[in-house]
Amino acid sequence: MDKVKLFQRMPGFVKTIIASARGYQLKSLRSSNRNEYLEDIRKKDSWSKEQIHNFQKQKLKETLEYALKYVPYYREMWKSIHLNFPTKDPLDINNWPILEKDSIRDNLELFISDEVKKNELTHMPTSGTSGKPMNFWLSQYTLSYWYAMYEHRIKVWNGVSEKDRWANIGGQLICAIDQKKPPFWTWNIGMKQLYLSSYHITPENIPFYIEALKKYKIAYLLGYVSSIYNLANEGLKQGLNLPKFKVVITNAEPLYAHQKEVIEKAFSCKAIETFSACEFSFGSNQNLEGKMYIWPEAGFVEVLDESGNIKPSGKGQLIISGFLNKAMPLIRYKLGDSATINTGQTGSLNYDYFEEITGRTDDMVVTSDGKFVGRLDPVFKSNIKIKESQIIQEDYSKFTVRIVPDQGFTDKDTESIVQRLRDRVGKEAEVNFEILDQIPRGPNGKFKAVISKIKSPQT
């Protein structure tokens, strides 16, 4: 029996002990030099546009110099470039090519700095929303500084702090998918966090979720847009006495206007959106005035427009050069999302901001018992040997998984995908596979990682 299934079978008080121990561990990992980093981050709120521009210019130069000196992939890349273009300046970001995800997947070890020991880094596996499994390695500094930015920009800007009790609706499998009775949550003492399963939010279970939020005196709610919206919408429909929060913070999915309106009405507070990357190479979030400010310390953000030009502002695919993670720096990395960047100043702060985020949006899966399941990318988060993947819901309990296999893909990988998908959509799900050379693209050259042919719950 694997650790996840063992955890699911444990009584509630044991889950609390385990979750709390992990919470204290994560808190320690993320909070070294916290006060120093917070002070460094806070002062930038009063910076002028010129100060921010000069800071980013200097950080970009330092990142390029470091990558050339210590990262094998970039050293070899520039040796090759200089064979044909000997006068090209590697310290000019405009001379760097776009970094595709496949280049990282195929050369992972070459992206790790000579200066670090791999066994001292934190491993971050992810599929992202592209259905392409990826692996990243993060330094202690990266994690600590990132979560200091998170604390100040996402929490302090929006009126909450680490002293507040909070709830997180996410994709961790804390309960078996076929569990019918509460609790559908686990209390984490170490982080003052009530972790709520996103896989059990049905009309019948909504009252249990609402009562848990009240019982644990939750001050603010964070999590998947789709899950929070369903909780809010169904709570209003049922006429439940919903809790009032200081703020609702959404992540992982776009927050649409109709969802924002329902969430704010249900919980009597502002709903703010966040947008960042698992690679820890850029971050952004709204504050209470509604501007999606980009974090200048995290990285340098550009856009690739339809004509193939890379620019610091305008509309296009996001190209990221991360500043924080010297252990595995990503330079001109094509993220896989699209947005419109504004480098002007119209809000209360002088940071650049996203006018619009037009990245990939996936459908939600609807199960026969009325559950809405979003964010199925964890199905591929193990080190499964695939290049691309796509999940298609054909019917309530029938799924097609399209796979572009990588070298070393075996039947065990297939079995793992089936099991992980059933853990999230139901144990009786029929799962079929299509092995392809490439996932079919749309007119924009992209594809959805999840497609559902079901538009409403079965009645």
NORTA-V93108 format. One record per backbone hydrogen bond with DSSP energy under -0.5 kcal/mol. NH is the residue of the N-H (numbers start at 1). CO is the residue of the C=O. If there is no record, write none. Layout:
# NORTA-V93108
nh->NH co->CO
nh->NH co->CO
This chain:
# NORTA-V93108
nh->6 co->2
nh->7 co->3
nh->8 co->4
nh->9 co->5
nh->10 co->7
nh->14 co->11
nh->15 co->11
nh->16 co->12
nh->17 co->13
nh->18 co->14
nh->19 co->15
nh->20 co->16
nh->21 co->17
nh->22 co->18
nh->23 co->19
nh->24 co->20
nh->25 co->21
nh->26 co->22
nh->27 co->23
nh->28 co->24
nh->29 co->25
nh->30 co->26
nh->31 co->27
nh->31 co->28
nh->34 co->31
nh->37 co->33
nh->38 co->34
nh->39 co->35
nh->40 co->36
nh->41 co->37
nh->42 co->38
nh->43 co->39
nh->44 co->41
nh->45 co->42
nh->46 co->43
nh->47 co->44
nh->52 co->48
nh->53 co->49
nh->54 co->50
nh->55 co->51
nh->56 co->52
nh->57 co->53
nh->58 co->54
nh->59 co->55
nh->60 co->56
nh->61 co->57
nh->62 co->58
nh->63 co->59
nh->64 co->60
nh->65 co->61
nh->66 co->62
nh->67 co->63
nh->68 co->64
nh->69 co->65
nh->70 co->66
nh->71 co->67
nh->72 co->70
nh->73 co->110
nh->75 co->71
nh->76 co->72
nh->77 co->73
nh->78 co->74
nh->79 co->75
nh->80 co->76
nh->81 co->77
nh->82 co->78
nh->83 co->79
nh->83 co->80
nh->84 co->80
nh->84 co->81
nh->85 co->81
nh->88 co->85
nh->90 co->88
nh->92 co->89
nh->93 co->91
nh->95 co->92
nh->96 co->93
nh->99 co->332
nh->100 co->98
nh->103 co->100
nh->104 co->100
nh->105 co->101
nh->106 co->102
nh->107 co->103
nh->107 co->104
nh->108 co->105
nh->110 co->107
nh->111 co->107
nh->111 co->108
nh->112 co->109
nh->113 co->327
nh->114 co->70
nh->116 co->113
nh->118 co->116
nh->120 co->117
nh->121 co->118
nh->122 co->138
nh->123 co->121
nh->124 co->136
nh->126 co->134
nh->130 co->127
nh->132 co->127
nh->133 co->131
nh->134 co->126
nh->136 co->124
nh->138 co->122
nh->143 co->139
nh->144 co->140
nh->145 co->141
nh->146 co->142
nh->147 co->143
nh->148 co->144
nh->149 co->145
nh->150 co->146
nh->151 co->147
nh->152 co->148
nh->153 co->149
nh->154 co->149
nh->154 co->150
nh->155 co->150
nh->156 co->151
nh->157 co->152
nh->158 co->155
nh->159 co->156
nh->160 co->155
nh->164 co->161
nh->166 co->192
nh->167 co->220
nh->168 co->194
nh->169 co->222
nh->170 co->168
nh->170 co->196
nh->174 co->172
nh->179 co->176
nh->186 co->195
nh->188 co->193
nh->189 co->187
nh->191 co->188
nh->192 co->188
nh->192 co->189
nh->193 co->188
nh->194 co->166
nh->195 co->186
nh->195 co->193
nh->196 co->168
nh->196 co->194
nh->197 co->184
nh->198 co->170
nh->200 co->197
nh->202 co->200
nh->205 co->202
nh->206 co->202
nh->208 co->205
nh->209 co->205
nh->210 co->206
nh->211 co->207
nh->212 co->208
nh->213 co->209
nh->214 co->210
nh->215 co->211
nh->216 co->212
nh->217 co->214
nh->218 co->213
nh->219 co->165
nh->220 co->165
nh->221 co->247
nh->222 co->167
nh->223 co->249
nh->224 co->169
nh->225 co->251
nh->228 co->224
nh->229 co->225
nh->230 co->226
nh->231 co->227
nh->232 co->228
nh->233 co->229
nh->234 co->230
nh->235 co->231
nh->236 co->232
nh->237 co->233
nh->238 co->234
nh->239 co->236
nh->240 co->235
nh->242 co->240
nh->245 co->243
nh->245 co->267
nh->246 co->219
nh->247 co->219
nh->248 co->270
nh->249 co->221
nh->250 co->248
nh->250 co->272
nh->251 co->223
nh->253 co->251
nh->256 co->254
nh->260 co->256
nh->261 co->257
nh->262 co->258
nh->263 co->259
nh->264 co->260
nh->265 co->261
nh->266 co->262
nh->267 co->263
nh->268 co->264
nh->269 co->264
nh->270 co->246
nh->272 co->248
nh->272 co->270
nh->274 co->250
nh->275 co->284
nh->277 co->282
nh->280 co->277
nh->284 co->275
nh->285 co->293
nh->286 co->273
nh->287 co->291
nh->290 co->287
nh->292 co->354
nh->293 co->285
nh->293 co->291
nh->294 co->352
nh->295 co->283
nh->296 co->294
nh->298 co->295
nh->299 co->295
nh->300 co->321
nh->301 co->299
nh->302 co->319
nh->303 co->311
nh->304 co->317
nh->305 co->303
nh->305 co->309
nh->308 co->305
nh->311 co->303
nh->311 co->309
nh->314 co->341
nh->316 co->339
nh->317 co->304
nh->318 co->337
nh->319 co->302
nh->320 co->333
nh->321 co->300
nh->322 co->330
nh->323 co->298
nh->324 co->298
nh->326 co->324
nh->328 co->325
nh->329 co->326
nh->331 co->329
nh->332 co->330
nh->333 co->320
nh->334 co->99
nh->335 co->318
nh->335 co->333
nh->339 co->316
nh->340 co->356
nh->341 co->314
nh->342 co->353
nh->343 co->341
nh->353 co->342
nh->354 co->292
nh->355 co->340
nh->355 co->353
nh->356 co->340
nh->358 co->338
nh->358 co->356
nh->363 co->450
nh->365 co->373
nh->367 co->371
nh->370 co->367
nh->372 co->201
nh->373 co->365
nh->373 co->371
nh->374 co->372
nh->378 co->375
nh->379 co->376
nh->380 co->377
nh->381 co->378
nh->384 co->382
nh->386 co->384
nh->387 co->404
nh->388 co->404
nh->390 co->402
nh->391 co->449
nh->392 co->400
nh->393 co->451
nh->394 co->392
nh->394 co->398
nh->395 co->398
nh->398 co->395
nh->399 co->430
nh->400 co->392
nh->401 co->432
nh->402 co->390
nh->402 co->400
nh->403 co->434
nh->404 co->388
nh->405 co->403
nh->406 co->385
nh->409 co->406
nh->413 co->410
nh->414 co->410
nh->415 co->411
nh->416 co->412
nh->417 co->413
nh->418 co->414
nh->419 co->415
nh->420 co->416
nh->421 co->417
nh->422 co->418
nh->423 co->419
nh->424 co->421
nh->425 co->421
nh->426 co->422
nh->429 co->426
nh->430 co->397
nh->431 co->429
nh->432 co->399
nh->432 co->430
nh->434 co->401
nh->436 co->403
nh->436 co->434
nh->442 co->446
nh->445 co->442
nh->451 co->391
nh->453 co->393
nh->455 co->453
